[in-house]
Amino acid sequence: MTFALTGARVFDGESTHTDLAVVIDGTHIADVVPAANLAKDIKTRNLNGGLLAPGFIDVQVNGGGGALFNDSPTVECIRRIAESHRKFGTTGMLPSVITDTPDVLAKAIAAVKTARAKNLPGILGIHIEGPFLDVERRGAHDARYIREMTEGDVVQIAGADCGKIMLTLAPNRVPVTLVKALSEKGVLVSLGHSEASGADATRALGAGARAFTHVYNAMSQMSGREPGMVGTALADLESFCGFIADGYHVHETALRVAFAAKPLSRLMLVTDAMPTAAGGPDHFELQGRSVKRVGGKLVLNDGTLAGSNLVMDEAVRYCVGRLDVNLEDALRMASLNPASFLKRDHDLGRIRPGYLANLVHLDDALHVLATWIEGK
């Protein structure tokens, strides 16, 4: 089916335009033309204002709508999470499984593989966050399940065959030889949950690590004589940095510093969302521990942050409204930049001919009005 979307400003991933029509043919964008030049026989949908932008891509989604992937590593759980977050503009995501038993990890990988085989909308791969972490910076990860990485783990993860595979690991706990082996096999290695030195992080980057997970949180901080994970992340011009822009995980001044230091093209908005997000309840159980929403943040009984209650359009609004980030820059941080991190910027993150028709329609206050995933 071929149709055209008209009547909204269009942010194409690079700049914003008026009076354009986006022509969709099946799963892809067929053309972007001046609305006045649109063929008269094409079916059109007038969006009546607002902004049409590339759909948001979230590479760290633990749960949403009351569902938690670790608790139920199944296709149905993935569907529920994806459908919940789609209402807030997420048209592509990596379901995230955090540190747990080997059985849970195996089931999570199998579930994502099956979900993609069934063409579940918006599932781009999996984010495996742990269990190869530093117990000193475990955050809400259960210390019982943190362990050393083996060559068998490399084989399992690299051979998962479930789309893009992002793996968060601690560079002071995983040998650079294994980081290199994972990277060479196509795994997107991200550094996090670690008390690593700057030198540790730099060695991992040299071995192929591509990103840093939720920068500032659960990692060694920067000081005058030791850059730590944070300093290394902000100083490195090539690696990607994910940020939880919810007003709780990172102070706004720290975010301003990061955004000033890091190239725009390497900044990614992530939610680290838990079951409370996207319409879920105020509390849930995480591996037998109670997590509750206090104000807008999620905490364990000891006050430790345990993921977030964030959704992607809220993160965009926070950046624009609170941090005075340019709207186009904020939208790139939510779409094109994560697409680039995933090595999918050839077909995601832009509105241009040949790209997948993954789109979000926002009102003038940046709330979601509609989404399309592969034209639907």
N, C-alpha and C positions, 0 to 999 in steps of 0.2 A: 504494500500500500504506500502510495506517495502522497504526502501532504506538506503544507507549509505553515510555519508559525510566524505570525506577524503582530504588529501593534505594541511591541516592547522594545526598549533599548537592548542592544546586544553587546555583551562583553565576550569577545571571541577568544580570550585567553591572553591577549596582548593589549588590546585597547577597546574602548567602548564606542559604539556606533548607533545612530538613529536611522529610522526608516529602512531597515533591512528585513528581508524575509529569509528564514532558515528552512530550506527544503529538505525533508527527510524521506528517504526511500528505503523502506524496510528497516534494517538495523542501523543504517549509517546516514550521515549527513551527505546529501547529494550535491547541494549547492548553497551558497550564501549570496544573495543578490539584492539590489535595490528593490524595495517593495513595489515600486512603480513598474518594474520590468518583469514581474512575476507572470508566468503564463496564465492566461485566464481560465484554463481548464483544470488547474491544480486545486484540489480541495484545500481550503485555508481555515486556520483557527486564529481568530483575533484575540490576543492576550490582554488587550485593553490596558496597556500600561505596565509598569514594573520593569524588571531587568531579567533578561534571559542570559544565563551563564553556564559554563561547563559544570556538570554535576560534581559534588564534593566527593573526595576520596579520603577515607579514614583508615590509616594503617594500624590502628590500635583500638580494637573494640572487644571488650571482654563480655559485654552483655547489653541488654536493653529490653524495655517492655516487660520486665519481670523475669527475663531469662538470663541464665549465666552459662557460658559455654563450658567452663570447667565442671560445673555441676551436672550438665547434660550434654556431653559431646556427641550430638546427633544432628542429622540433617534438619529435622523439625525445629530444633533449637536455633540453628543457624538461620532458618527461614524467619523465625519469629524476631530474632535480633535485627536482621536485615530489613524486614518490613517496618519495624518500629523506627529505625533510624532513617529510613527513606523519607518519612514524613518531615524530617528536618534537613533534607537536602542531600543525604549520603546516597550516591548512586554507585559507589564502588567501595569495597571494604575488605580488610583482612580480619576475619574472626580470630581473636587472640586467646590462646591457651596459656595460662601462667604455670609456674612451678607446681608440679603434681607428680603422681606416680607414673611409672612407665606405661601402665595400662591406659591411663587417661590420655596421655600424649598420643599413643597409638590410635585410640578411638577418635581423637580429635582430627588427626591426619586423615584417617579413613573417611570421616564424616565430610570434611571439606572436599576430598577427592570425589565422593559421591555427589555432593551438592553441585559441583562444577560439571560433572557428567550429566546431571539432570538439568543443566542450564538454569540453576537457581539465580534469579536476577541479582547482579551486583557483587557476586563473590569472586574476588580476584586472586585469592590464595589464602595463606595462613600466616599468622604471626605467632611464633613460639617464643614466649618470654620466660626464659629459664628452661630447665632447672640449673643451668651452668652459671650460677651467680656467686657473688661474694656475700656470705652470710652477714658481714658487717654492714652491708647496705641493702638488706633484703626487703625493707619496707614492709608491705603486707604479705609478702611471699612467706610461705610456711617453711621454716628452717629444716623441718624433718625431711623435706623432699629435695633440698639443694644438694647437688652432688658434682663430682668431677666428670668432665667429658671424656669419652673413649672414642677410639676409631670406629667402633660399632655405631655410636651415636651419629658420627659423620655420615656413615653409609645410610642409616635410617632416614635422617633428615634430608640429605641431598637427593635421596631416591624417592622422596615422598610423592612426587608426581601429582601435585594438587595446585598447580598454578604457581604464582610467585610465593616464595618462601622467605620470610623475614625471621631472623633469629637474633634475639637479644641475649648477649653473654657478657660476662665480666672479663675484661682483658688481662687482669692479674690472676685469673683462675684457669684460663684456657690457654694452652701453649700456642704460640704464633704458628707453628706448623699445622695445627688443626684449623686455625682461623684461615690460613692460606688454602688448605684443602677444601674447606667449605666454600670459600669465595670462588675458587677455580671451578667448582661444580655448579655455580650459579646461585648459591644461597646469598641472600642479602643480609650480611652480618651487621648488626647494630650493637653499639657498646652501651652498657648501662648496668645499674644495680651493682656498683663497684666502688671500692675505696682505692682504686688504681692510681698510680702516679701518672703524671703527664707523659713520662717516658713509656710506661706500659701502654697507654692509649695510643701513642704515636707509633709504637711497634705494631700494634694491631691494625692501625690504618695502613701502614706499609705492607702488611700482609693481605690487604684487600677489604678490610672492614669499610662499610659504606656510610654509616650513620651513627647518631647518638640517640638513645631512647629517652623520652621526656626529660630534656635537658634541665639541669639544676636539681631535679628530684632524684633521690637515691643514688647519688654519685659524689665523689670527692670534689670539694670546692676549690676555688682558686685563691691563692694567697700571693704575697709579694715574691716569695722565693720558690713556690711550687705551684705550677699551673693547674695540677689536678685534672680531673675529667672535664670540668666545666671550662677551664681556661683553654684546654686543648681543643675542645669542641668549637669554641667561639673563634679561636685563632686559625683553625684549619679552613681553607677556602673551598675545598672540594667536597667534604662530607656534608651530609644532610643532618639537620637537627629537628627533632620533633618537640613541640611545646604544647603543654596543657594550659590554654589561655582561659581560665575560669575565674581568676581573681583569688584563688585559694592555694593552688599549687606553686605559683611563682608570683612574687611581688611585681607590681606593674613597672617599677623602676628597673628591676632586673630584666624584665622582658624588653624594655626600651634599650637597655645596654646591649642585649643579645641582638636585637634587630638592627642596631647601629653597627655592630661589629661584623656580623655575618652577611655574606652576599644574599640578596633577596631570593635568588633562585634556589637557595639551599635551606630555606625556612619552611617547615611543615606544621600545620595545625593538626593535632590529634585530640581525641576525646579521652582515651583510656576509660571509656564508659563502662559502668556496672549495671546490674539489673534495674536500679532505680531510675536510670536515664530513659528518656523517650517514653514516658508514661508508666513507669514501673512503680512499685511500692516504696515506702519510706525506709524499709529495712530488709535484710536478707542474710542468709548464712553463707560464709565463705570458708569451706573446709572445716566446718564445725565451729567457726568463730562468728560472733554476731557483728554485723556491720549496719550502722544506722546513719540516716541523713540528719545532720545537725546544721541548721541553716541551709546553706547550699552545698556543703561538703560532706563527704562520706568518711567515717572514722570507725576504727576498731574500738573496743572498750578502753584501751590504753591511750587513745587519742591519735594513733597512727593513721595517716591518710590511707585509704583503701580504694584506689581508683577514683573515678569522678562521676558526677551526675550530669556531665556536659553532653551537649549535642552540637553538631557542626555549625549550624546557622547561628547558634548562640556564641560560639567561638569567634566567628566572623564579626558579629555585632560588637563583641567585647573589644576586638582589635580596632575596629573603626570608631566606636563610640567612646571607649575609655582610653585607648592608647593613641588615638588620632592617626592611625595607619590609613593611608590612602586606600579607598575601596578596591581599586583594581589590584593593589598589592595584596590585600587581605584575601581576595578571591583566588589569586594565584597560589597563595599559601595553603588554600583549601582544595586546590584542584590540580593545576599544572605542575606544581612542585612535587607533590606526592606521586603524580604520574611519572615524573622524571626519575624520582627515587626508585620506583618500581620498574623502570625501563619500559614504560608503556606510554611515553609522551608522543609516540608516533601515531597513536590512535585514541588517546584519552587526554583530557585536560584542555582541549581547544574546541572551538566551534569553527570548523573549516571542512571543506569537501574531503571525503575519505575517512573522516574520524567517526567513531561510534557515536550514535545519537544519545549520549548520556548528558542530560540537561537538567537544570533547575530554574524555575521561574520564581523570582523573589518580588515582594512588594517593596514600596519605597522605604519601609522600615526594616527591610532585610529579613522578613519572615517568609517562609516557604509557602507558595501557592500551589505549585505542581512540580512533578518530576517526570522525567522519561529515562528509561534504561533500555538501551538498544532500540529506541524508537517507540517503546510501549510505555 
